[in-house]
Amino acid sequence: MKQQNIYELAIWQRPALQELRRREPSVVFFSNLKKTIENLTSALALHGWEPALNYSAVYRSVNLKGKFSQDYAVEGIVFFRVVIGRKILNPVLPMLEIDDKPRKPRRLR
């Protein structure tokens, strides 16, 4: 089975007030890092946030650290965090350190 990398885009909401409940992160998977960044920048621009993402910086961070994260804040108050990470699709299954079953010795005729 062929292994393939997929990219996970997670949006973690950070409420400014303590009374607000935290929500579960919004997670989307993409097969291509370029598509991930394009989708994120268009969604940020659509909602009025300044999309300050650089493909090479995201690529470098994902390769070196395994993930890229960026906070979006207004006047020092963080509203949400964007995290892009790499996941392996179809990982190799471990052998679980199980020994082979012993076989009965063959008798010669």
NORKA-V6547 format. One record per residue. PSI is psi in radians with two decimals (* if undefined). BURIAL is # if it has 24 or more other C-alpha atoms within 12 Angstrom, else .. Layout:
PSI,BURIAL / PSI,BURIAL
//
This chain:
2.37,. / 2.30,. / 2.54,. / 2.51,. / 2.41,. / 2.79,# / 2.31,# / 2.19,# / 2.03,# / 2.35,# / 1.97,# / 2.05,. / 2.36,# / 1.66,. / 2.47,. / -0.58,. / 2.53,. / -0.45,. / -0.44,. / 2.47,. / 2.53,. / 2.45,. / 2.76,. / 2.62,. / 2.58,. / 2.11,. / 2.28,. / 2.50,. / 2.46,# / 2.66,# / -0.14,. / 2.34,. / -0.64,# / -0.75,. / -0.64,. / -0.85,# / -0.70,# / -0.77,. / -0.74,. / -0.78,# / -0.66,. / -0.67,. / -0.70,. / -0.77,. / -0.64,. / -0.61,. / 0.15,. / 0.09,. / 2.57,. / 1.97,. / 1.61,. / 1.11,. / 2.41,# / 2.15,. / -0.80,. / -0.62,. / -0.72,. / -0.80,# / -0.80,# / -0.77,. / -0.71,. / -0.66,# / -0.68,. / -0.81,. / -0.30,. / -0.19,. / 2.82,# / 2.33,# / 2.54,# / 2.32,# / 2.54,# / 2.06,# / 2.73,. / 2.11,. / 0.75,. / -0.03,. / 2.06,. / 2.19,. / -0.66,. / 2.82,# / 2.36,. / 2.24,# / 2.18,# / 2.16,# / 2.90,# / 2.38,# / 2.70,# / 2.18,. / 2.33,. / 1.08,. / 2.74,. / 2.26,. / 2.36,. / 2.77,. / -0.08,. / 0.32,. / 0.70,. / 2.27,. / 2.76,. / 2.61,. / 2.30,. / 2.50,. / 2.63,. / 2.49,. / 2.49,. / 2.45,. / 2.40,. / 2.48,. / *,.
//
